[in-house]
Amino acid sequence: MPKKISIVIPVCNEKGNIPTMVKALQEVMYPLPYTYTITYIDDGSDDDTLDRIKIFAKQYENIFFISFSRNFGHQNALKAGFDFSDGDAVITMDGDLQHPPELIPILIEQWEQGNDIVYTIRNDHQEMPLMKRKTSTLFYNILNRLSDIELESGTADFRLMDKRVVEIFRGFKEADLFWRGLVKWLGFKQVGIEYEPAERKEGKSKYTYKKMMQLALRGITSFSLKPLAIATYLGFTFSLLSLLYIPYVIYSLAFGHPISGWASMIVTIAFFGGLQLMILGIIGMYLGKLFMQSKERPHYIIKESNL
């Protein structure tokens, strides 16, 4: 009996890419000696994305969909894909065709060679705009320095995972999911493959600079307590430095020298006030994560599905 490959594709407002994506996947998968399914996760699209998926789901018996009640985010959409996949291997990829379907046979080949996780690394730094390239590099540098995981620059959500890995991920209950980090944290036998992303045919990228920053903060606070340690070290450092001011005050009082410096005092107060607010913000992020986790809300709510 041939092995089964489950392909999971989260989409949000990608109506223009659905027909091309379906055709490309069918062309790549049909010659391979595997059975396969394609499951679209509609993450609260407000265009005709779901209607177009339904058309293909009626035409092909191996195309399925899950539609959320609203936008729950890309990471939660991937969680739904894991929860409802039953293949011997699960492939996750974006629906904008920048993750080339032609790479799927290579992912499967690496899996058949004994790798439990085959992830991809985006290799297009020379073609990216300067600002995008700089922010991407900054994202991974900050993440790697402040967290306890090591991600290669350009690591993508285009990957293949063995079913035993997916079974473990189904049991994850944490509210703030960051799959790129969790994949690295999990271990198992992994191998990375570089790829050249294709140009987006339709629509706009959903990863804005703001979302990239949010993703970095999620990764840092999910895998490390280093920000809290840094806040503690800063507190101790500036407390010790402030003790150096005491001899100057004693000297000035003993010899009748006035202690001037209104401007420097205001700057100092403003600096330490900002530092305290920053430290409180760091602590607040961790407390907020605990607060959201304690609610135990579901990662997503399904409005309709054909599974």
C-alpha positions in Angstrom: 0.0 0.0 0.0 1.5 3.4 -1.0 2.4 5.9 1.7 0.2 8.9 2.1 1.3 12.6 1.9 -0.8 15.3 3.5 -0.3 18.8 2.1 -1.5 21.6 4.4 -1.9 25.1 3.0 -3.1 28.1 5.2 -4.6 30.8 3.0 -6.0 34.3 3.7 -7.4 36.3 0.7 -5.5 34.3 -1.9 -8.4 33.8 -4.4 -6.2 34.6 -7.4 -3.6 31.9 -6.5 -6.0 29.0 -5.8 -6.4 27.7 -9.4 -2.7 27.9 -10.2 -1.7 26.3 -6.9 -4.1 23.4 -7.4 -2.8 22.8 -10.9 0.9 23.0 -9.9 0.4 20.5 -7.0 -1.5 18.0 -9.1 1.3 18.1 -11.8 4.0 17.5 -9.2 2.2 14.9 -7.1 0.5 12.8 -9.8 3.6 11.1 -11.1 4.9 10.2 -7.6 4.2 6.7 -6.1 2.2 8.1 -3.2 -1.4 8.9 -2.4 -2.0 12.5 -1.3 -4.5 15.0 0.0 -4.5 18.8 -0.2 -6.1 20.6 2.7 -6.7 24.3 2.6 -7.0 26.2 5.9 -9.1 29.3 5.1 -7.9 31.7 7.9 -10.9 34.1 7.8 -10.7 35.3 4.2 -13.0 38.1 3.3 -12.8 37.6 -0.5 -13.8 34.7 -2.7 -11.0 32.4 -1.5 -13.2 29.8 0.2 -15.7 29.7 -2.8 -12.9 28.9 -5.2 -11.5 26.2 -2.9 -15.0 24.7 -2.7 -15.1 24.5 -6.5 -12.0 22.4 -6.6 -13.0 20.3 -3.6 -16.1 19.2 -5.6 -13.9 18.4 -8.6 -11.2 16.4 -6.8 -11.8 13.8 -4.1 -8.4 14.5 -2.5 -8.9 18.3 -1.9 -10.4 19.4 1.4 -10.9 22.6 3.3 -11.3 24.0 6.8 -12.8 27.4 7.2 -12.3 29.5 10.4 -14.9 31.7 11.9 -12.5 34.6 11.7 -8.8 35.2 11.2 -6.8 33.3 13.9 -3.4 33.8 12.4 -1.0 31.7 10.3 0.5 29.7 13.2 -3.0 28.6 14.5 -3.9 27.7 10.9 -0.9 25.4 10.8 -2.1 23.8 14.1 -5.5 23.0 12.5 -3.6 21.4 9.6 -1.7 19.2 12.0 -4.8 18.3 14.0 -6.7 17.0 10.9 -3.9 15.4 8.9 -3.5 11.6 8.7 -0.7 11.2 6.3 2.6 9.3 6.8 4.2 12.7 6.2 2.7 16.2 6.4 4.0 19.1 4.1 3.1 22.6 5.1 3.5 25.5 2.6 2.1 28.9 1.8 -0.6 29.4 -0.8 1.0 32.3 -2.6 3.2 30.0 -4.8 6.4 31.5 -3.4 7.1 28.0 -1.9 7.8 26.1 -5.1 5.8 22.9 -5.4 8.6 21.5 -7.6 10.6 21.1 -4.4 8.2 18.6 -2.9 9.8 15.5 -4.5 13.1 16.5 -2.9 11.5 16.9 0.5 10.0 13.5 0.2 13.3 12.0 -1.0 15.1 13.4 2.1 12.3 12.0 4.3 12.6 8.5 2.7 16.3 8.7 3.5 15.5 8.7 7.2 15.0 12.4 8.1 12.0 13.1 10.4 11.9 16.8 9.5 12.9 18.4 6.2 12.8 22.2 6.4 13.6 24.8 3.8 15.7 27.9 3.9 14.8 30.9 1.7 17.8 32.0 -0.4 16.9 35.3 -2.1 18.8 37.9 -0.1 20.4 39.4 -3.2 17.0 40.0 -4.8 15.2 41.3 -1.7 14.9 45.1 -1.2 17.6 46.5 1.1 15.1 47.4 3.9 13.5 44.0 3.7 16.9 42.2 3.7 18.1 44.2 6.7 15.0 43.7 8.8 15.0 39.9 8.0 18.6 39.6 9.1 17.8 41.7 12.2 14.9 39.4 13.0 17.0 36.2 13.0 19.9 37.9 14.8 17.7 39.1 17.7 15.9 35.8 17.9 19.1 33.7 18.0 20.8 36.0 20.5 17.9 36.3 23.0 16.3 32.9 22.7 17.6 29.4 23.4 17.1 28.2 19.8 19.2 28.7 16.7 17.4 29.4 13.4 19.1 29.8 10.1 18.4 33.1 8.4 15.6 32.6 5.9 14.0 29.5 7.6 10.5 29.1 6.2 7.2 27.4 7.1 7.7 25.2 4.0 8.6 21.9 5.5 7.9 18.1 5.6 7.4 16.3 8.9 7.0 12.7 9.7 3.7 11.6 11.2 5.3 10.8 14.6 6.4 14.5 14.8 3.0 15.7 13.8 1.4 13.5 16.5 3.6 15.2 19.1 2.6 18.7 17.8 -1.1 17.8 18.1 -0.7 17.5 21.8 0.8 21.0 22.2 -1.5 23.3 24.3 0.5 26.5 24.5 -1.5 29.5 23.4 1.4 31.5 21.7 2.6 29.2 18.9 5.8 29.7 17.0 6.3 26.7 14.8 9.7 27.6 13.4 11.1 27.6 16.9 9.1 24.5 18.0 10.4 22.5 15.1 14.0 23.3 16.1 13.3 22.8 19.8 11.7 19.4 19.2 14.9 17.7 17.9 14.6 14.5 15.9 16.7 14.0 12.7 16.5 17.2 10.6 17.9 18.5 7.4 17.6 21.9 5.7 17.3 22.6 2.0 17.8 25.9 0.3 15.4 27.2 -2.3 14.8 30.2 -4.5 11.3 31.6 -3.9 9.1 32.2 -6.9 7.5 35.6 -7.5 4.1 36.2 -6.0 1.6 36.0 -8.8 -1.5 37.5 -7.0 -2.2 39.4 -3.8 0.1 41.0 -1.3 2.4 39.6 1.3 0.7 39.1 4.8 4.1 39.5 6.6 4.4 43.2 7.3 7.3 44.7 9.3 4.9 44.9 12.3 4.0 41.2 12.0 7.7 40.3 11.7 8.4 42.2 15.0 5.5 40.4 16.7 6.8 37.1 15.4 10.3 37.9 16.8 8.9 38.8 20.2 6.8 35.6 20.2 9.8 33.5 19.5 12.0 35.2 22.1 9.4 35.1 24.9 8.4 31.5 24.0 11.9 30.0 24.2 13.9 32.0 26.6 14.0 33.9 29.9 16.9 36.0 28.8 14.9 39.2 28.5 14.0 38.9 32.2 17.7 38.1 33.1 18.8 41.2 31.1 16.3 43.4 32.9 17.7 42.0 36.2 21.3 42.7 35.2 20.4 46.2 34.1 18.7 46.9 37.5 21.8 45.7 39.4 24.2 47.6 37.1 22.5 51.0 37.4 22.0 50.5 41.1 25.7 49.9 41.6 26.6 52.9 39.4 24.3 55.1 41.4 26.4 54.4 44.5 29.3 56.2 42.9 27.3 59.4 43.2 27.3 59.2 47.1 30.9 60.3 47.6 30.4 63.3 45.5 27.3 64.3 47.5 29.2 63.9 50.8 32.1 65.9 49.5 29.9 68.7 48.3 28.1 68.9 51.6 31.3 68.8 53.7 33.0 71.6 51.8 30.0 73.7 51.1 30.0 73.3 47.3 26.5 73.6 45.8 25.2 70.6 43.9 24.2 72.0 40.6 22.9 70.3 37.5 19.2 70.6 37.0 19.3 69.6 33.4 21.4 66.5 34.0 19.0 65.5 36.8 16.0 65.7 34.5 17.8 63.7 31.9 18.8 61.1 34.5 15.2 60.9 35.8 13.8 60.5 32.3 16.4 57.8 31.5 15.7 55.7 34.5 12.0 56.2 34.2 12.2 54.9 30.6 14.4 52.0 31.8 11.9 51.0 34.5 9.0 51.2 32.0 11.0 48.9 29.6 11.7 46.4 32.3 8.0 46.5 33.4 7.0 45.9 29.8 9.2 42.8 29.5 7.7 41.4 32.7 4.3 42.4 31.4 4.8 40.4 28.2 5.6 37.2 30.2 2.7 37.8 32.6 0.4 38.4 29.6 1.4 35.1 28.0 0.5 33.3 31.3 -2.8 35.2 31.5 -3.8 34.1 27.9 -2.6 30.6 28.6 -4.7 30.3 31.7 -7.9 31.0 29.7 -7.3 27.8 27.7 -9.2 29.2 24.7 -9.1 27.1 21.5 -6.5 27.9 18.9 -9.2 28.2 16.3 -12.9 27.9 15.7 -14.1 26.0 12.6 -17.0 27.5 10.8 -17.3 24.8 8.1 -15.3 22.0 6.6 -15.6 19.0 4.2 -13.3 16.7 6.2 
